[in-house]
Amino acid sequence: MFDRDVQRIKNLDLVVALAAFAGLCIAVLTRAPQLLEPDDLAYRASIVALSHGHLTLSTAQYQALSRQVGQIAQWTQLSDGRWISEKNPGYPFFALPFQLLHVLRLTPLFYGALGCAGLYAGARRWLGRLGGAWAVVLYCSSGAALVFAWRATMPTFTDASLIAAGLGGLLWTLLAADAPARRRTVVGLLSFLALEGATFIRYTDIVALLVAVVAVPLVARRAGISRRALAWWGASVVAFGALVAGFDDLVYGGVLKTGYAAGEIEFGLGAVLPNLREMPRQLVSTMPLLVLALASLVWIGLRLARSRSTDRRRDAAVAAGLAGVWLGVYALYLAYTWTVRAGAGSGNAVHVIRFYVPALGALALLAAWVVHRLPRWLPVATLAAVVAIGGFSYPGLTAQGLGPGLRGGGPAGGAPFRGAPGGVEPPGAGRGSFPSPGGAPSGTRPSRAP
């Protein structure tokens, strides 16, 4: 095993992990930001408005903000006449501190660091010394990770990183039988909070949270998790559910309502086969680690069939939980009708793969398993190939914008929005025509993301 050849090199695994994350940061920050699709415009407007104390806007404030930032898309008018983004409201809250500090581009990188820390800790506890490093390299190197870490006005890498942090933290918690009970309780609680945060950003991320809610109690007794810890974690999930239901009821007028109109977001079995024909090619080219993750599942299954030793049963249990997150996310979006239309062309990968990115942390942990078991120099060669594919696909993904009206301009660019809290309208607001719902310019076809 390659791991045995480097035991004498102190902290090599940590150095490799830090180098992988540093490479991600360099690749992201050295490329000028661009807004690639209407979703960027919707989130940009929400972030700027929230930085001035507004979650919803009056019509006059909406018009003023549109003039200030240049363009708004995919906002909708509520029954009381105020305006709000169609998008789930969570990401602007996570991006707000960075917007206020004028470092919005660091938002996905900060949460990416949390995700890498969780993956490192969980994979190291599961696989051994270099397992954590392999997981971080795999997570940071795909074209999908690079392009969405580059786009600070999109939530994709942030919610994926929160899921990665949650999965890695729970993996460490369940396997760290020698750690103090209080530390395991705290790390487990933080892990559930991370999964809840991801769900607040993108409601469909509830797939990962549900897998954790089901899987953790099933293995808690064997893992030595106390009932007190389970009670804390369960209370966190219940409180989060109540918070989201209360928020939706207060803002949208119903606990199950969102900013999207009824029927706007559709899932159906009729979309599965068309997506199966188109999406594998797009996903493999932008997230090649999924091939390694699939190999891990097959290998782990074969090992378990031959012997049910303690280590093999443990690996199978971990793989089952991770596969639940991965396949749950993929199964949901294989039934998504919008990707059938948007994925029909070969140049639209960046607009459709984003729905599958939340599974990236689970993929990285699974892929690290097979990399860790390759002999001698093969782990390095395998990772080098993954990094090369990611580096090759990244520039192409950044060039896939939806029209010249969205090209150029940094995140949250333009003059500052001066709408003041307390209903004070910006100077000159209220002039001009009433904006159409969503505020999308004519000819711009919004891309829909639940």
Secondary structure, DSSP 4 states (H G I P E B T S, - for coil): -HHHHTTTSTTHHHHHHHHHHHHHHHHHHTS-----SHHHHHHHHHHHHHHTT-SSB-HHHHHHHHHHHS---SEEE-TTS-EEESS-THHHHHHHHHHHTT-GGGHHHHHHHHHHHHHHHHHHHHH-TTHHHHHHHHHHHSHHHHHHHH-TTS-HHHHHHHHHHHHHHHHHHHH-TTS-HHHHHHHHHHHHHHHHHHHHH-GGGHHHHHHHHHHHHHHHHHHT--HHHHHHHHHHHHHHHHHHHHHHHHHHSSTT--SSPTTSS-B-GGGHHHHHHHHHHHHHHH-THHHHHHHHHHHHHHHHHH---HHHHHHHHHHHHHHHHHHHHHHHHHTBHHHHHHTTSTT-HHHHGGGTGGGHHHHHHHHHHHHHTS-TTHHHHHHHHHHHHHHHHHHHHHT--SSGGGSS--TT-SSPP-PBTTTBPPTTTT-SPPPPTB-PPTT--PPP--
